[in-house]
Amino acid sequence: MTDHGGGAGAVGGTVAAGGMSVELPLWRAISYFRVLALCYALLRYFNSYLHFLHPVAGWIFLGALTLWTLASTRAFADPRRCTWYVLGTDLTLAVTGIVMSGLTDSPARISHGAPTLPTIWAAGTVLGFAAKGGWRPAAASGSVIGVANILGHGGPTGDNIHNIVLLLVAGCAIGYVIELARASEATLTRALQVEAATRERERLSRDIHDGVLQVLALVQRRGAEPSERTGSGADLAELGRLAGEQERALRALMTGGPLPAQRAPRPDAAEEPDPHAPRDLTALLRPYADERITLSAPGTLVLLPGPAAGELAAAVGAAVDNVRKHAGEAARAWILVEDEPEAVTVSIRDDGPGFAPGRLGEAEQAGRLGVSQSIRGRLLDLGGTAELYSAPGEGVEVELRVPRESS
């Protein structure tokens, strides 16, 4: 069993630290149970101590039990404090009280099923072992208490056997449940870590995808310029730097290695004093407009947090790139920005040939991830949605929606 009393590892995502999130309420319940059980034991003994052969010895034990219960309350409320040493001391005190019950009480009362001095307080010990180590330590501690009951208080009577069975069943059941809870939480933790790592790689792969497209656009632009300009040393150095960055990034992405930081600038990469300061989405989308692409936006600023505005603009840029590459030379496109109180919606519509249903799925299977990564992936990370509508001969419409609360 895993010892959760000696500290805990960090858990990613929405899970609390190191296996404690499921267990803490149980440990607190055990701590409260021990205090209530102590009060019950004191009350029972107060009502019957005159019938004991040695009542003073019983009061001495209960006094020690009270001091120990109060001193260990904080330990039983926190699995990091409740060590095996604490549980061992608890078990020793429970067994001592059971054995003393057989020595201080009268034989007649014992034969009629009189409870032991600690009464149900001993069940808290078994529950502590169950929460600490699972059902096996619970069964072991319950067996020790059961043997003490049989040998030190009344022998193998029907009441004794009944109480021992109940104690073992309760302890083992709780121990088994806590083992399942720990295993489930560990599985959830691993799943969250894998999901977080996958989403981070998807985000970085989008940047690499955009960087590669930028390098290719730069190569195309330089190739279309007069030869005396393409020979510029500065241009060639910049092209070589960008190409080298993308080559290293793609190689790292394919081999699963650490991804280098992407330094390739985007069209919207104007420097901001504060990267998280609100930015005007319309200003970021304006560079995408030209003689073929019309931008329609509100006359007022459409403000979003800096990272959200940049990611939404990059998704629009990916959609515009698809229009230029796939809609044909004569196709036109329209970008419509809608600023609503609860969300910002950007629609990109073209009058190109469109595509058949299932085409996007085929492209994704073939490794062309422009839509799934650069568009849908970005909107998913922003807590928004990306919907694509198309039919052969009817063009394509992309609707990107980012809730303001999420962004």
C-alpha positions in Angstrom: 0.0 0.0 0.0 1.1 3.5 -0.6 1.8 5.5 2.6 -0.1 8.7 2.2 1.0 10.0 5.6 4.5 11.0 4.6 3.7 13.8 2.1 2.1 13.9 -1.2 3.0 14.7 -4.8 1.4 17.4 -6.8 -1.5 16.5 -9.1 -2.2 18.5 -12.3 -5.4 20.1 -13.5 -8.3 20.3 -11.2 -7.1 17.5 -8.8 -6.0 18.4 -5.3 -2.5 17.6 -3.9 -1.2 14.0 -3.9 -4.1 11.7 -3.3 -5.5 13.8 -0.5 -8.6 15.2 -2.2 -10.6 12.0 -1.7 -9.2 11.1 1.7 -9.4 14.3 3.7 -13.2 14.2 4.3 -12.8 10.6 5.5 -10.0 11.5 7.9 -12.0 14.3 9.3 -15.0 12.1 9.8 -12.8 9.5 11.6 -11.4 12.3 13.9 -15.0 13.5 14.7 -16.0 9.8 15.3 -13.3 9.3 17.9 -14.3 12.3 19.9 -18.0 11.3 19.8 -17.1 7.7 20.7 -15.0 9.0 23.7 -18.0 11.0 24.9 -20.2 7.9 24.6 -17.6 5.8 26.5 -17.4 8.3 29.3 -21.2 8.5 29.6 -21.6 4.7 29.7 -19.0 4.4 32.3 -20.5 7.2 34.4 -23.8 5.4 34.5 -22.3 2.1 35.5 -19.0 2.6 37.3 -20.5 1.8 40.7 -21.1 -1.8 39.5 -17.4 -2.3 38.6 -15.1 -4.2 41.0 -12.3 -1.5 40.5 -14.0 1.7 39.4 -10.9 3.9 40.1 -8.9 1.9 37.6 -11.6 2.4 35.0 -11.5 6.2 35.6 -7.7 6.3 35.3 -7.9 4.5 31.9 -10.7 6.8 30.6 -8.7 9.8 31.8 -5.7 8.6 29.8 -8.0 7.8 26.8 -9.4 11.3 27.0 -5.9 12.9 27.0 -4.8 10.7 24.1 -7.9 11.3 22.0 -7.7 15.1 22.4 -3.9 15.1 21.7 -4.3 13.0 18.5 -7.4 14.7 17.1 -5.3 16.9 14.7 -3.2 13.8 13.7 -6.3 11.8 12.7 -7.7 14.8 10.8 -4.7 14.9 8.5 -3.2 11.8 6.8 0.3 13.5 6.8 0.3 13.7 10.6 -1.3 10.3 11.2 1.7 8.1 11.1 1.9 4.4 11.7 3.4 5.2 15.1 0.3 7.2 16.0 -1.9 4.3 14.8 0.2 1.8 16.8 -0.3 3.8 19.9 -4.0 4.0 19.3 -4.2 0.3 18.9 -2.2 -0.4 22.0 -4.6 1.9 24.0 -7.7 0.1 22.6 -6.3 -3.3 23.5 -5.3 -2.1 26.9 -8.8 -0.9 27.6 -10.4 -4.1 26.5 -8.1 -6.2 28.6 -8.6 -3.9 31.7 -12.4 -4.3 31.2 -12.1 -8.0 32.0 -10.1 -7.2 35.2 -12.1 -4.3 36.5 -15.7 -5.3 35.7 -17.7 -8.0 37.5 -18.0 -11.5 36.0 -21.8 -11.3 36.1 -21.9 -8.1 34.1 -19.4 -9.4 31.6 -21.4 -12.6 31.1 -24.5 -10.5 30.4 -22.7 -8.6 27.6 -21.4 -5.5 29.3 -19.4 -3.3 27.0 -15.7 -2.8 27.3 -14.2 0.4 28.7 -13.4 2.0 25.3 -16.7 0.6 23.8 -17.1 1.8 20.1 -14.0 4.0 20.4 -11.9 1.0 19.4 -13.7 1.1 16.0 -12.0 4.4 15.3 -8.6 2.6 15.5 -9.6 0.2 12.8 -11.0 3.0 10.6 -7.7 4.8 11.0 -5.8 1.7 9.8 -8.2 1.4 6.9 -7.8 5.0 5.8 -4.0 4.8 6.1 -3.2 1.5 4.4 -6.4 -0.1 2.9 -8.3 -3.2 3.9 -5.3 -5.4 4.9 -4.1 -3.2 7.8 -7.8 -2.8 8.7 -8.3 -6.5 8.9 -5.1 -7.0 10.9 -6.0 -4.3 13.5 -9.6 -5.6 13.7 -8.3 -9.1 14.3 -6.0 -7.9 17.1 -8.9 -6.1 18.8 -11.1 -9.2 18.3 -8.6 -11.5 19.9 -8.3 -9.1 22.8 -12.1 -9.2 23.2 -12.2 -13.0 23.2 -9.2 -13.5 25.5 -9.6 -10.5 27.8 -13.3 -9.8 28.0 -16.0 -12.5 28.1 -14.5 -15.2 25.8 -16.1 -16.3 22.5 -19.7 -15.3 23.3 -22.3 -14.6 20.7 -22.2 -10.9 21.3 -18.4 -10.8 21.1 -18.3 -12.7 17.8 -21.1 -10.5 16.4 -19.3 -7.3 17.3 -15.9 -8.6 15.9 -17.5 -9.5 12.6 -19.2 -6.1 12.3 -15.9 -4.4 13.1 -14.0 -6.4 10.5 -16.6 -5.9 7.8 -16.8 -2.2 8.4 -13.0 -1.7 8.5 -12.3 -3.9 5.4 -15.1 -2.3 3.4 -13.8 1.2 4.1 -10.3 0.2 3.4 -11.2 -1.4 0.1 -13.2 1.7 -0.9 -10.3 4.0 -0.1 -8.0 1.8 -2.2 -10.4 2.1 -5.1 -10.6 5.9 -4.6 -6.8 6.2 -4.6 -6.5 4.1 -7.8 -9.2 6.1 -9.5 -7.6 9.4 -8.5 -4.2 8.3 -9.7 -5.7 7.2 -13.1 -7.5 10.6 -13.3 -4.3 12.4 -12.5 -2.4 10.6 -15.3 -5.2 11.3 -17.7 -5.1 15.0 -16.9 -1.4 15.1 -17.2 -1.5 13.4 -20.6 -4.3 15.7 -21.8 -2.4 18.8 -20.6 0.7 17.6 -22.4 -1.2 16.8 -25.6 -2.9 20.1 -25.6 0.4 21.9 -25.1 1.9 20.0 -28.0 -1.1 20.8 -30.2 -0.8 24.5 -29.3 2.9 24.4 -30.2 2.3 22.5 -33.3 -0.1 25.1 -34.4 2.6 27.7 -34.0 5.0 25.5 -36.0 2.3 25.0 -38.7 1.8 28.8 -39.0 5.6 29.4 -39.0 6.1 26.9 -41.8 3.4 28.6 -43.8 5.1 31.9 -43.2 8.4 30.6 -44.4 6.9 29.2 -47.5 5.1 32.6 -48.1 8.4 34.4 -47.7 10.1 32.0 -50.1 7.3 32.6 -52.6 7.4 36.3 -52.2 11.2 36.4 -52.6 11.1 34.2 -55.6 8.6 36.5 -57.3 10.8 39.6 -56.8 13.5 40.7 -59.2 16.7 38.7 -59.0 18.8 41.7 -57.9 16.7 42.0 -54.8 16.5 38.3 -53.9 20.3 38.3 -53.7 20.3 40.6 -50.6 22.4 39.1 -47.9 20.0 40.3 -45.2 17.0 38.7 -46.9 18.9 35.4 -47.4 20.0 35.5 -43.7 16.5 36.0 -42.5 15.1 33.3 -44.8 17.8 30.9 -43.5 17.0 31.7 -39.9 13.3 31.1 -40.3 13.8 27.9 -42.3 16.3 26.6 -39.7 13.9 27.3 -36.8 11.0 25.5 -38.5 13.2 22.5 -39.4 14.3 22.1 -35.8 10.8 22.5 -34.5 9.3 20.0 -36.9 12.0 17.5 -36.1 11.4 17.9 -32.4 7.6 17.5 -32.9 8.0 14.3 -34.9 10.5 12.7 -32.5 8.6 13.8 -29.3 11.5 15.9 -28.0 11.2 19.3 -26.4 9.9 21.9 -28.7 11.9 25.1 -29.2 10.4 28.5 -28.8 9.0 29.9 -32.0 10.4 33.3 -32.8 8.9 33.7 -36.3 6.7 36.8 -36.2 3.1 36.8 -37.1 1.3 39.5 -39.1 -0.3 40.7 -35.8 2.9 40.5 -33.7 3.2 44.2 -32.9 4.8 44.5 -29.6 2.6 45.3 -26.6 3.9 46.7 -23.3 1.6 44.2 -21.5 0.8 41.0 -23.5 -2.3 40.4 -21.4 -3.7 44.0 -21.9 -6.9 44.2 -24.0 -6.4 44.4 -27.8 -8.6 45.5 -30.6 -9.6 42.5 -32.6 -10.5 44.6 -35.6 -7.0 46.0 -35.8 -5.5 42.5 -35.7 -7.8 41.4 -38.6 -7.3 44.4 -40.8 -4.0 43.1 -42.4 -6.0 40.1 -43.8 -8.3 42.4 -45.9 -7.3 43.1 -49.5 -9.0 43.4 -52.9 -10.5 39.9 -52.6 -11.3 39.8 -48.9 -13.7 42.3 -47.3 -13.6 43.0 -43.6 -16.8 44.3 -41.9 -16.6 45.2 -38.2 -18.3 47.5 -35.7 -17.2 51.1 -35.6 -16.1 50.8 -32.0 -13.2 48.8 -30.6 -13.7 45.1 -30.2 -11.6 44.5 -27.1 -10.4 41.1 -25.9 -7.6 40.0 -23.6 -4.3 40.1 -25.5 -3.7 36.3 -25.7 -7.3 35.6 -26.7 -7.4 38.3 -29.3 -4.1 37.1 -30.8 -5.3 33.4 -31.0 -8.7 34.4 -32.5 -6.9 36.5 -35.1 -4.5 33.7 -35.9 -7.5 31.3 -36.4 -9.1 33.9 -38.7 -5.8 34.1 -40.6 -5.7 30.3 -41.0 -9.3 30.4 -42.5 -8.2 33.2 -44.8 -5.2 31.2 -45.9 -7.5 28.3 -46.8 -9.7 30.6 -48.9 -6.6 31.8 -50.8 -5.3 28.3 -51.4 -8.5 26.4 -52.1 -11.3 28.7 -53.2 -9.7 29.7 -56.5 -8.2 32.9 -57.9 -11.6 34.5 -58.7 -13.2 33.7 -55.3 -14.0 36.5 -52.9 -14.4 36.3 -49.1 -16.0 38.3 -46.4 -15.0 38.6 -42.7 -17.8 39.7 -40.4 -17.0 40.7 -36.8 -19.9 40.7 -34.3 -19.3 42.2 -30.8 -22.0 40.9 -28.4 -22.2 41.4 -24.6 -21.5 37.7 -23.9 -19.3 36.7 -26.9 -17.3 37.8 -29.9 -18.2 36.1 -33.2 -16.2 36.2 -36.4 -17.6 34.7 -39.6 -15.5 34.0 -42.7 -17.5 33.3 -45.8 -16.3 32.7 -49.4 -18.0 32.1 -52.7 -15.6 29.3 -53.8 -16.5 25.8 -54.9 -16.9 24.5 -51.3 -16.3 20.9 -50.4 -18.2 17.7 -49.9 -19.2 16.3 -46.4 -16.5 14.3 -44.9 -13.7 16.1 -46.7 -12.3 17.6 -43.4 -12.1 14.2 -41.8 -10.2 12.8 -44.8 -7.8 15.7 -44.7 -7.1 15.2 -41.0 -6.4 11.5 -41.5 -4.0 12.5 -44.3 -2.1 14.7 -41.9 -3.4 18.0 -43.1 -4.3 19.7 -39.8 -4.9 23.3 -40.8 -8.6 23.2 -39.8 -8.4 20.9 -36.8 -5.3 22.5 -35.2 -5.0 26.0 -36.4 -8.7 26.8 -36.3 -10.7 24.4 -34.1 -7.8 23.7 -31.7 -7.3 27.4 -31.0 -11.0 28.0 -30.3 -11.1 25.0 -28.1 -8.2 26.3 -26.0 -10.1 29.6 -25.7 -13.2 27.9 -24.5 -15.0 28.8 -27.7 -16.4 27.0 -30.8 -15.5 26.7 -34.5 -18.2 25.6 -36.9 -17.7 25.0 -40.6 -20.5 24.9 -43.1 -20.1 23.9 -46.8 -21.6 22.1 -49.7 -20.2 21.6 -53.2 -20.7 24.8 -55.2 -21.9 26.8 -52.2 -18.6 28.1 -50.8 -17.5 27.7 -47.2 -18.5 29.6 -44.0 -16.5 29.4 -40.9 -18.0 30.7 -37.6 -15.7 31.4 -34.7 -17.2 32.2 -31.4 -15.3 33.1 -28.2 -17.3 33.7 -24.9 -16.1 36.8 -23.1 -16.1 35.0 -19.7 -13.9 32.2 -21.0 -11.5 34.5 -22.8 
